[in-house]
C-alpha cells in the first residue's frame, strides 16, 4: 500500500527536471558507493503511462499466459495486461482490492476488502472463501504464494485519529497482521500488531521468508518451514535507518527476489528500487525512476523472467505534487539488469 508520511516522518516533494516518456531509456543506476554507473545495458521505459489512478500494487507475472496481473487498490480494479498484444483487461469490484493471484484449479485468488475470494474472470463470479480480522474494519493488502502453493497475505487499517498520517488518511497502529491460507483453505494468523504489512518473498531453498512492515522501515527474515507452513526466529536483514535517510531511501513497500538471492525493494516516497544483499544488509544497486516518487511494488517477468515491472501510486497526491510527478500511477519496465527472477508461485488449493 502507499503512503506519504507527515509529522514525524516526511518527504520533500522535489520536482524532477528530466521527463521520461514511453520508449525513453534514460534512468540512473547507482552502485554501493552511490556513484552513477553506466546504463548502456539497462533500459527503463514507461510501459503504460498513468495506467492506475489510485494505487497500482501487487504485480504478479503469470508465466502460463504471459500476462502481468496487478491491482489498483482504492479503485477496486484488477488488471490483466497481455504481454504479446498489449491488451489491458480490467475487472472492477465494489470494494478495495489488495491482490490477484492465479489459482491452479482455474480463476484467480483475490483479496476484496478483508475477504479472501475466488474470482472467475469470464463469468465475473466471486466466491468468498475466508474472512480475515473478523470484527475489525481492516483490509487486505499484498499477497504471494510460497513454493507449496500456500497463499500468504497481509492486512492494515486506515483510521481517522491514529498516530501515523499517510497521504491525508491515518493508519491505525498495530492492527495489521500476516496470514496464511492453506491449500485445504485453513486460515492461520502468524504475526499481529503490524501497522502496515507489505512485501514478502522466500529464498530458493524455502528455508527463509522475508517480510516488510513498512512503518518499521525494516525487512525482516524468518526461518520458514514449508511443510508446516510456519515461521520463527524473526530478525532484521535490512534496516532503512532513521529519519536522516528518509529523503534518500523513503519507506520499504513491495519486494521481489532474484536468482542471486538478492531482494529488490521499492522505496516509497523517493522514486527508487533498491537491491539488497540480505546476508550483509547492504545495498547492491539502486535504480532511480524519474517523475514518480510513490513507487509501490515490483516483480520479475517477461518470457525470460529478466524484466522488472514496477508499479506506482497517485493516492492522495494534491495537484501541485501531481504536477511534479506526471508519471505517478504509471507501470514501468526495467530491462538489461543482468539478473533474473523465478516464476511466481500460484495457489494450489
N, C-alpha and C positions, 0 to 999 in steps of 0.2 A: 504494500500500500504506500501511498505517497504522503509527504509531509513537508511543511516548511515551518520550522520551529521558531517561535518568537519568545521573548522574555529571556530566560537563562541561556538558551541556545539560539543563535541567529545566523543567517547567511546574508552576505551583501549581494544584492542583485545587480551585478555589473553587466552592462551590455557587452556583447561580443562584436567586435568590429568586422570580423570576416563573416561572409554569408555563404552557407553551404546549400547547394541546390542538388536536385536529383542528378546523379551521374558524376558529381564533383568528387574528386578523390582527396581533397585537402583535409588533413587532420594532423594532430600531433601525437607522437608517442614518446614517452619519457622512460629512461632506464632507471636503475636503482639509485643513481646519484641525482636524478632529477633532470639530467641532460636530455634535450630533444635529440632523438636518434633518427636515422634515415627511415623514410616512409615509402621508399621506392617499391617495395614488395607488398605494402599494405594499402588497402583502399577502403575508405569509408564512404558510404552512399546513403542518401535518404531513400530507403526502399519504398516507403509510402508516406508522403507528406501529410501531417495532421490527420492521420487515419483514426485516431481516437480523440474525443473531445472532452473526456473526463480523466480517466486514469487507465492508460494502457498497462497491462500487467500479465504475468503468468505465461510467457511464451513457451510453447511445447512443440517440438518438431515431431510430426508423425511420419516416421520413415516408411510406413506401409503405404501411405497415399501421397507422399511428397507434398504435404500441406503443413503450414505453420498455423497453429492454434494459439489464440490469446484472447484476453478479455478486456473490456472497457468497464471497469468496476461500477462506478456510480451510475452509468447509463444502463446497466443491466444487459450489455451486449456481449455475445461471444462471436469471435471471428474465425473463419476457416479460409486461409489465404493459400490459393493453389500456386505452387512454385512454377510450374510449366506454363500455365496460361495467364497467370496474374489475376485470376478472378478472386474477388473477396466476397465470400458469402457471410451474411450476418444474421444471427438469430437474437431476438430480444426477449428478455424476461422482465416481469413487473416487480423486480427487486434487484438489489445489488448482487453481482455475481463475482465470486472470487477466483474460480479456476475452471478449466475444461481440460480433461484428460481422456484419451481413448480407453474403451473397455474391450477386452478380448472377445467377449460374447457379443459385441456389437453395440453401437451407440457410444455415448460418452458419459463420464462421470463429471458432475458439475457441483459447485458449491453455491447455492442460491440462498441468500440470507444466511441462516445458520443451519441449513438443511443440506446434507449430502444426498444427491439425487442422481438417478439415471436419466439421460436425455436421449431420445431418438430424434436424430436430425431431420429425417424425412417427414415423419408424422408430426413432429413437434411435441410429442408426448413426454411429460415429465413425471417420473415416479420417485417419490420421496423414499429414501432408504434408512436414514438416521438423522436425528437432530442433536446437535452439539449444544453445550452450555444451556441446558434447559432452565428456564426461569430467568435468564439474563438476556438483555437486548443486544447481544454481541452479533458479529457477522463473520463468516468465513473469509479468509484471505488467500494466501498462497497454498499450493499443494504439489506433491510429487509422489511417485510410486517407487518403492525400493525394488531390488532385483527379484524378489519373490512375488511381486505383483500386488503387494500390500499398499494401500493408499495412506499417505500422511498429510495432514492438513492443520491449519492454524487459525486462530480467531483473535479479534480485537474489538474494541468498542469506542466509537466516537460519543462523547458525552459532555454536555454543557456543564461547566463549573468545575472541571477537574484541573489538575495542575499543569499538564503539558498541552500547550496550544499548538495545533497542527493545521496549517492552511486555513485559518479562520474558524476551525472547529476545535474540539477539545478531545484529547484521548483520556479515557478513564484508566488510571494506572492500575496495573496488577490484575486486570480482569480477563486478559487473553490466556490462551492455552495451546498446547500442542497435542494433537490426537493422531491415532492410527485407526484405520478401518480395514479389517482383515478380509481375506477372500471369502470367509463364511459370514461376513457382514457383522462382525463384532467390533463395537466402538470402544476404544481404550484411551483414557487420558494419561499422558506421560509427564507433562510439565504444566504447571499452572503459575499464576501470579506473574504473567508476562504482560507488558504494556502494548507492544506492537510486534507480534510474531511475523516473521517474513521468511527469507530464503532458507533452503535446505538442500543437501545432497549427500552422497555416500562415496567412499573410496571404492576402487575396483575390487578389492578383496573383501568387501562387505563387512569389514571389522570396525569401521568408524563412520559415524554420522555427523555431519556439520549442520549447524542451525544458527539462525540470526534472530536475536531480539534487538530490533533496530534502536530503541532508545538507550540500550546499554552501550551502543557503539562497539559491540564486540561480535566476533564469530566464535561460537562455542563448538567443541567437539565432544562426542560421547562414544564410549565403547558400545558397539552395536552387535546384538545377537539376532541374526537374520531369521533363524529358526523360531525363536520365541517371540520375535518382534519387540524386543525390549532394549532400553538404553540405560547406561550407567556411567559413572566416573566422569562427570562434567568437568571440563577445563576450557580455558580460553586459548585459542590458537592465533587469533588476530585481534589486536586492540587498536581501534582508531584513535585513541588518546583522549586528551581533554579538550577544553574549549579552544586552545591555541591551534588545533588542527581542523577546526570546524570549516574554515574557509578553503581549505585545501583538500580535505577528504570527505567532508559532509557526513552523511549518515548511511550506514550499510543497509541495503534493501534486499534485492533479489540476488541469487547467485547460481553458478553452474560450475562444473568441474571438467578439466581436460584429461587427456590420456597420460599426461605427465604427473597427475595428482595435484596440480595447481588449481586453486579456486579463483574464479572470476566473480568479483563483487561489484554491483552497481552502487555508485556513490551519489546518493540523492542530494540535490541542492547545489552540486558543483559541476555537473555535466561530465562525469568521468566513469570509466570502467577500470577497476584496478585488479591486477592479477597478483595473488599472494602465494608464497610457498608456506603451507601450513606447518611444515616441520620447523621453520625458523620464525614464522610470523611476519616476515619481511616482504615488502612489495617487490615483485619481479619486473613488472612493467605496468604502465598506466596509459590508457587511451583517453584522450580528451575529445569530447563531442561539442562542437560549437552550436550556439543558438538554441540549446535545450538543456537547462540545468537540472530539471527534475527527472533524472534517469531512474527507472524503477526495477527492471529485471533484464535478464539475458539468457540465451540458450544457444548451444551449437546446433547447426542443422545444415541443410543443403544435401545434395546427393552424396557428397564425400564427407559429410559431418565436419567440414572445415570452415564454415561460415558462422559468424557470431551475430545473432539477431538481438537487437536491443530495443526495449520499449521505453516510453516516456509518458509524462503526465502534464495536463494543464489544470489539474484540480485546484480550484480557488485562486488561480492567478489573476490578479487585478489587471486592468487594461494596460497600465504602464509596464508591469513586469512582462505581460504577454508580448508587448511590442519589442521588448528586449530579447525575447525568446521566440522568434517566429516559427521555429521548428518544434516547439513544445507539442506533445501529443503525437509526434511522428514515430514511425518504425524505422530503425536504422539497420544497416547490414555492414559488417566489417569482414573483409576477406584478406588473404595473404598474410595471416598471422603466423603461419608455420606450425600450427598446432591443430589438433582435432579433439572433438568431444566424442562421447559414446552415444549410441541411440538411446533415447529416453525410454524408460520402462513404462508399461501401461498397466491398468488394473486388470488383474487376472480373475476376479471373482465373478 
